[in-house]
Amino acid sequence: MDHFDYDLIAIGSGPAGESATLNAAKHDRSAAVIERNHWVGGACTHHGTIPSKVLRHAVKELVRFNTNPMFRDIGEPQSLSFPRLLTSAEAVIRRQVKMRSKFYHRNRIDVLHGQARFVDPHTVEVSQADGAVDRYRARSFVVTTGARPYHPVDIDFSHPRIYDSDSILRMQHTPRKILIYGAGVIGCEYASVFSGIGVKVELINSRDRLLEFLDDEISDALSYHLRDNGVMMRHRETYSRVEAGPDHVTVHLRSGKRLHGDCLLFCNGRTGNTDHLGLENVGLETDHRGYIDVNQHYQTAVEHIFAAGDVIGAPSLASAAYDQGRAAAASARGKEHCRFVTDVPTGIYTIPEISSVGRTERELTEANVPYEVGRAFFKETARAQISGEDVGMLKLLFHPETLEILGVHCFGAEATEIIHIGQAILQQKHGGNTVRYFINTTFNYPTMAEAYRIAALNGLNRLHS
């Protein structure tokens, strides 16, 4: 009989690895997580979700102070340097690492530090910085190594004025002007952060519009507010080459334009962290971006090796990774039915933030599905007037006959919180998912959630007008 050190080993301590090992431990399986760094939490805690959202929160508070006349009684408008903002992120990161380390200790999950590499389908080597190498055997593995920023070979990321979404968190100065190449979620979020502290921003987008997966009206609102905050957007543009000097960066576009800035943030795609895993030793391959293919059980082509989180590609969200890791661990212990994560709400932490769930107007129109629209503008709600965050709206798309909710889209303060009410109703079965729920339910007043009642009334009134 084979000897195994663990029932399950997760390779990577981000959200997917954490949830996979916790799920195994809660079901009386022995588990370990391998982390190549000296800390736990993965890119989510150290390079992505947590630090970028802390930066955004700090900038949002700064903007509120500088734009609210009431605060003029206690001081003049203030500015903050980018390095000063980063110090607030460091404190939160330390708390996150401490908390997550306790999760592993409390559940008797071993944390093994070093670079993991498959030797055979049931064995991994873990190489440490001092050259020591240990071997561990497991019944099942979950690959949760995440992803890193994509680096084109013709851009010198070692240059001190060229950053990606990881290295930008080590920037030690505040640029006067930053060029951001890539107007996806990360690019738009950082455009909000830098413009919020008074940095000139040029956002280079290879597509026709910002975040094309969003409802058109929401995308238009984001474009308007970024422009209103001074962001210059360049749509339908791609770079031909990047020229970096001692005190500037020039991006040469294929259209013939030349854009100059103090630095460049390149955030155009990501790559799976699979190149050092020795996947060839177990017969696994990845796609051209290093992502691993899985089935509906998060199972790879090797029966007892699973994968979850950013290393399998879209949706590449921490929220999805937690659920994927748990489902992968359940599949690994033989559970026949596990949840394949598809119903993930969009959460984009620009200023203001964006969140949506369900289908967009364009998707419904292209599918020939009739729908009606109900809107609530935040400026019409008492809570938004009280807080001073009255920019934004909640938008409901629903069927004009059955009144079934088809999509919920929100732009404005606390959008990522507000969306969950709509998400809960959208998923109700047996006739529970109708816009009438918001008419027949009494909401606390004043709250942002009240926008659902206003939007529902707006939509139903449109049906009868």
C-alpha positions in Angstrom: 0.0 0.0 0.0 1.3 3.5 -0.9 2.3 5.7 2.0 1.0 9.3 1.9 2.1 12.1 4.1 -1.2 13.9 3.5 -4.6 13.3 2.1 -4.5 16.7 0.3 -1.8 19.2 -0.5 -2.6 22.6 -2.0 0.2 24.4 -3.9 -0.3 28.1 -3.2 -1.8 29.8 -0.1 -4.1 32.3 -1.8 -7.9 32.1 -1.4 -8.2 28.9 -3.4 -5.5 27.1 -1.5 -6.7 28.3 1.8 -10.3 27.2 1.2 -9.3 23.8 -0.2 -7.1 22.9 2.8 -9.7 24.2 5.3 -12.4 22.1 3.6 -10.2 19.0 3.7 -9.4 19.6 7.4 -13.1 20.1 8.3 -13.8 16.7 6.8 -11.1 15.0 8.9 -8.5 14.8 6.1 -4.9 15.6 6.7 -3.8 18.6 4.7 -0.9 20.9 4.0 -0.4 24.0 1.9 2.9 24.8 0.1 3.8 28.5 -0.2 6.9 29.6 -2.0 7.1 32.9 -0.1 7.7 33.3 3.6 4.2 34.6 4.2 0.7 33.2 3.5 -2.2 34.8 1.7 -1.0 34.7 -2.0 -1.2 37.6 -4.4 -4.7 38.5 -3.2 -3.3 39.6 0.1 0.1 41.0 -0.9 -0.2 42.2 -4.5 -3.7 42.4 -5.6 -7.1 42.6 -4.0 -6.2 43.8 -0.5 -3.5 46.4 -1.1 -5.3 47.9 -4.1 -8.6 48.2 -2.2 -6.8 49.8 0.7 -5.3 52.4 -1.6 -8.7 53.1 -3.2 -10.3 53.5 0.3 -7.6 56.0 1.3 -8.0 58.0 -1.9 -11.8 58.0 -1.6 -11.5 59.4 1.9 -9.1 62.1 0.7 -11.4 63.1 -2.1 -14.3 63.3 0.4 -12.3 65.6 2.7 -11.2 67.8 -0.2 -14.6 68.2 -1.7 -16.8 68.6 1.3 -17.2 72.2 2.3 -17.9 71.2 5.9 -14.3 70.1 6.3 -12.9 73.5 5.4 -13.6 74.6 9.0 -10.9 72.2 10.2 -8.3 72.5 7.5 -7.4 73.2 3.9 -7.5 70.6 1.1 -4.8 68.0 1.5 -2.7 65.9 -0.8 -1.1 62.5 -0.2 2.0 61.0 -1.8 1.7 57.5 -3.3 4.3 56.0 -0.9 2.3 57.5 2.0 -0.8 55.7 0.8 1.1 52.4 0.6 1.8 52.6 4.4 -1.9 52.1 5.1 -1.9 49.0 3.0 1.0 47.5 4.9 -0.9 47.5 8.2 -3.9 45.7 6.7 -1.6 43.2 5.0 0.0 42.3 8.3 -3.4 41.8 9.9 -4.5 39.6 7.1 -1.4 37.4 7.2 -1.7 37.0 11.0 -5.4 36.1 10.7 -4.8 33.5 7.9 -1.8 32.0 9.7 -4.2 31.3 12.6 -6.6 29.6 10.3 -4.0 27.0 9.3 -2.7 26.6 12.9 -6.1 26.2 14.4 -7.1 23.5 11.9 -3.8 21.7 12.1 -2.9 22.4 8.5 0.9 22.3 7.9 2.4 25.3 6.1 5.4 24.2 4.0 7.5 27.0 2.6 9.4 26.6 -0.6 9.1 26.1 -4.4 7.0 23.0 -5.2 7.7 20.8 -8.2 6.0 17.6 -9.2 8.3 14.6 -9.3 5.6 12.1 -10.1 1.7 12.1 -9.9 1.7 11.7 -6.1 5.0 13.3 -5.1 6.2 16.9 -4.9 9.7 18.3 -4.1 9.8 21.5 -2.1 13.0 23.5 -2.6 13.9 26.0 0.0 16.1 29.1 -0.3 19.0 27.5 1.5 19.1 24.7 -1.0 17.4 22.1 1.1 14.9 19.9 -0.7 12.1 17.9 0.9 9.6 15.4 -0.6 6.0 15.0 0.2 3.4 12.5 -1.0 -0.3 13.1 -1.1 -3.4 11.2 -2.3 -4.7 14.4 -4.0 -3.3 17.8 -5.0 -5.0 21.1 -5.7 -2.9 23.5 -7.8 -3.7 27.0 -6.5 -0.6 28.9 -7.6 -2.5 31.9 -9.0 -1.3 34.2 -11.8 1.1 37.1 -12.3 1.1 40.1 -14.6 1.8 39.3 -18.2 5.2 40.6 -19.5 5.7 41.0 -23.2 9.3 40.2 -24.1 9.8 43.6 -25.8 9.2 45.6 -22.6 12.0 46.0 -20.1 10.3 45.5 -16.7 13.6 45.8 -14.9 13.6 49.5 -15.7 12.8 51.7 -12.7 10.1 53.6 -14.5 8.2 50.6 -15.9 5.8 48.9 -13.5 3.3 46.1 -13.5 0.4 45.7 -11.1 2.6 43.9 -8.6 5.7 46.2 -8.7 3.5 49.4 -8.7 3.0 48.6 -5.0 6.7 49.3 -4.4 6.8 52.7 -6.1 8.7 55.1 -4.0 7.7 58.4 -5.6 4.6 60.2 -6.8 4.7 60.7 -10.6 3.4 63.9 -12.1 2.0 61.9 -15.1 1.5 58.1 -15.4 0.8 56.2 -18.6 -1.4 53.1 -18.0 -1.4 50.5 -20.8 -4.4 48.3 -20.5 -7.9 49.5 -19.6 -9.2 46.3 -18.0 -10.4 46.1 -14.4 -6.9 46.7 -13.0 -6.1 49.6 -15.3 -9.3 51.4 -14.6 -8.9 50.9 -10.8 -5.4 52.4 -10.8 -6.5 55.2 -13.1 -9.1 56.1 -10.4 -6.4 55.9 -7.6 -3.8 58.0 -9.4 -6.2 60.6 -10.7 -7.7 60.8 -7.1 -4.3 62.0 -5.8 -3.9 64.6 -8.5 -1.6 62.6 -10.9 -2.2 63.1 -14.6 -3.3 59.8 -16.2 -3.4 58.6 -19.8 -5.3 55.3 -20.1 -4.5 53.4 -23.2 -7.3 51.0 -24.3 -6.9 48.5 -27.2 -10.7 48.1 -27.4 -13.6 50.4 -28.5 -14.8 51.2 -25.0 -14.0 50.6 -21.4 -14.8 47.2 -19.9 -17.0 45.9 -22.7 -18.5 43.1 -20.6 -20.4 45.7 -18.6 -23.8 47.1 -19.5 -23.2 49.9 -21.9 -24.8 52.5 -19.7 -22.6 51.6 -16.8 -19.5 51.6 -19.0 -20.5 55.1 -20.3 -20.9 56.3 -16.7 -17.4 55.1 -15.8 -15.9 56.8 -18.9 -17.6 60.1 -18.0 -16.4 60.1 -14.4 -12.8 59.1 -15.3 -12.8 62.0 -17.8 -14.3 64.3 -15.2 -11.4 63.4 -12.9 -8.9 64.3 -15.6 -8.1 60.9 -17.1 -7.2 61.1 -20.8 -8.5 57.9 -22.5 -7.0 56.6 -25.8 -9.3 54.0 -27.3 -8.5 51.5 -30.1 -4.7 52.0 -29.6 -1.9 49.4 -29.3 1.8 50.0 -28.6 4.5 49.4 -31.2 7.4 49.9 -28.7 8.2 51.4 -25.3 11.2 53.7 -24.9 12.4 54.3 -21.3 14.9 56.9 -20.3 16.4 58.1 -17.0 13.6 60.6 -16.4 10.7 59.6 -18.7 8.9 56.9 -20.6 7.6 57.2 -24.1 5.0 54.8 -25.5 5.0 54.7 -29.3 1.5 53.7 -30.6 0.9 51.9 -33.9 -1.3 54.8 -34.9 1.8 57.0 -35.0 1.1 58.8 -31.7 3.8 59.2 -29.0 2.7 59.4 -25.4 5.1 60.7 -22.8 5.0 60.2 -19.0 7.1 59.9 -15.9 6.4 56.2 -15.7 4.4 53.3 -17.3 2.0 50.9 -15.6 1.6 47.9 -17.9 -1.5 45.9 -16.9 -2.6 44.1 -20.1 -3.3 40.5 -19.1 -2.0 37.9 -16.7 -0.1 34.5 -16.9 -0.7 31.4 -14.8 2.1 30.5 -12.3 2.7 27.1 -13.7 6.2 27.3 -15.3 8.1 25.9 -12.4 5.7 23.2 -11.3 7.1 20.3 -13.3 3.7 19.6 -14.8 5.5 17.7 -17.6 6.4 15.1 -15.0 2.7 14.2 -14.5 1.6 14.6 -18.1 -0.2 18.0 -17.7 -0.1 20.8 -20.2 -1.2 24.5 -20.1 -2.5 26.9 -22.6 -0.3 29.7 -24.1 -0.9 31.9 -21.0 0.0 29.1 -18.6 -3.5 28.3 -17.5 -4.6 24.8 -16.5 -7.7 23.3 -18.0 -10.2 21.7 -15.6 -13.6 20.0 -15.8 -16.8 20.8 -13.9 -15.3 19.2 -10.8 -12.0 21.3 -11.1 -10.3 18.1 -12.0 -7.4 18.2 -14.5 -6.5 15.5 -17.0 -4.8 13.7 -14.1 -7.6 12.1 -12.0 -6.3 13.1 -8.5 -4.8 16.5 -9.4 -7.2 19.4 -9.3 -6.8 23.1 -9.9 -8.6 26.2 -8.7 -8.3 30.0 -8.6 -6.6 32.3 -11.0 -4.4 29.5 -12.3 -7.4 28.2 -14.3 -8.2 31.6 -15.8 -11.5 33.5 -15.8 -13.2 34.9 -13.7 -9.9 35.4 -11.8 -11.6 36.8 -8.7 -10.8 36.2 -5.1 -14.4 35.6 -4.4 -14.6 32.9 -7.0 -11.3 31.3 -5.9 -12.6 30.7 -2.4 -15.6 28.8 -3.7 -13.5 27.0 -6.4 -11.0 25.8 -3.8 -13.7 24.4 -1.6 -15.3 22.6 -4.5 -12.0 21.2 -5.7 -11.3 19.7 -2.2 -14.8 18.3 -2.1 -14.3 16.6 -5.4 -10.9 15.3 -4.3 -12.5 13.5 -1.4 -15.0 11.9 -3.7 -18.1 14.1 -3.4 -20.1 13.4 -6.5 -21.8 16.8 -6.9 -19.9 20.0 -6.3 -20.7 23.6 -7.2 -19.0 24.8 -10.4 -18.7 28.6 -9.8 -20.5 30.5 -12.6 -22.8 33.0 -10.9 -20.1 35.5 -9.7 -21.1 39.1 -9.4 -18.8 41.6 -11.1 -17.0 43.9 -8.6 -14.9 46.7 -9.9 -13.3 49.1 -7.3 -13.0 52.2 -9.4 -14.2 55.5 -7.9 -17.2 55.2 -7.9 -17.3 51.4 -7.8 -19.2 49.1 -10.1 -21.0 45.8 -9.6 -23.4 43.8 -11.7 -25.0 40.4 -11.9 -27.1 38.8 -14.7 -27.4 39.9 -18.3 -26.8 43.3 -19.9 -29.1 45.2 -22.2 -26.9 44.3 -25.2 -27.0 40.6 -24.3 -30.8 40.6 -24.0 -31.3 42.5 -27.2 -29.0 40.1 -29.2 -30.8 37.1 -27.7 -34.2 38.7 -28.7 -35.4 38.7 -25.1 -37.9 41.5 -24.3 -37.1 43.5 -21.2 -37.9 46.7 -19.4 -35.7 49.0 -17.4 -36.1 50.4 -13.9 -33.6 53.0 -12.6 -32.9 54.6 -9.3 -30.5 57.5 -9.3 -28.6 57.8 -6.0 -29.1 61.6 -5.9 -32.8 60.8 -5.3 -32.2 58.7 -2.2 -32.0 60.3 1.3 -29.0 58.1 2.4 -26.9 59.3 -0.5 -27.8 62.9 0.1 -26.8 62.4 3.8 -23.5 60.8 3.0 -22.7 63.2 0.1 -22.1 60.2 -2.2 -24.9 60.9 -4.6 -23.2 59.9 -7.8 -24.5 56.7 -9.4 -27.5 54.6 -10.0 -29.1 51.2 -9.6 -30.5 49.6 -12.8 -32.9 46.7 -13.0 -33.6 44.8 -16.2 -36.8 42.6 -16.0 -39.2 40.7 -18.3 -42.2 42.9 -19.1 -44.7 40.0 -18.8 -43.4 37.7 -16.1 -41.6 40.5 -14.3 -38.6 38.1 -13.8 -35.4 40.0 -13.0 -32.9 39.5 -15.8 -30.0 41.7 -14.7 -28.9 44.1 -11.9 -26.3 46.8 -12.6 -25.0 49.3 -10.1 -22.6 52.2 -10.4 -21.8 54.3 -7.4 -20.8 54.2 -3.7 -21.1 50.8 -2.1 -22.2 49.2 -5.4 -20.4 45.9 -4.5 -22.4 45.7 -1.3 -25.8 46.8 -2.8 -25.6 44.2 -5.6 -26.0 41.2 -3.3 -29.6 42.0 -2.6 -30.4 41.8 -6.3 -28.2 38.7 -6.6 -30.2 36.9 -3.9 -33.6 37.7 -5.5 -32.3 36.9 -9.0 -31.4 33.3 -7.9 -34.8 32.6 -6.4 -36.8 29.8 -8.0 -40.5 29.0 -8.2 -41.7 32.5 -9.1 -39.7 34.2 -6.3 -37.6 36.1 -8.7 -39.8 39.1 -9.8 -39.4 42.8 -9.6 -42.5 42.9 -7.3 -40.4 41.6 -4.4 -39.0 45.1 -4.1 -42.4 46.7 -4.1 -43.8 44.3 -1.5 -40.8 44.5 0.9 -40.3 47.3 3.4 -36.7 48.5 3.4 -35.0 50.4 6.2 -35.0 54.1 5.7 -32.8 55.9 4.9 -30.6 53.2 3.2 -28.9 52.7 -0.1 -30.9 49.5 -0.4 -34.0 51.6 -0.8 -32.8 52.2 -4.3 -34.3 48.8 -5.2 -37.8 49.9 -4.4 -37.3 53.2 -6.3 -36.0 51.3 -9.4 -38.8 48.7 -9.3 -41.5 51.4 -9.1 -39.7 53.3 -12.0 -39.7 50.2 -14.1 -43.3 49.1 -13.4 -44.6 52.7 -14.0 -42.8 52.5 -17.4 -44.8 49.4 -18.3 -48.1 51.2 -17.8 -47.2 54.6 -19.1 
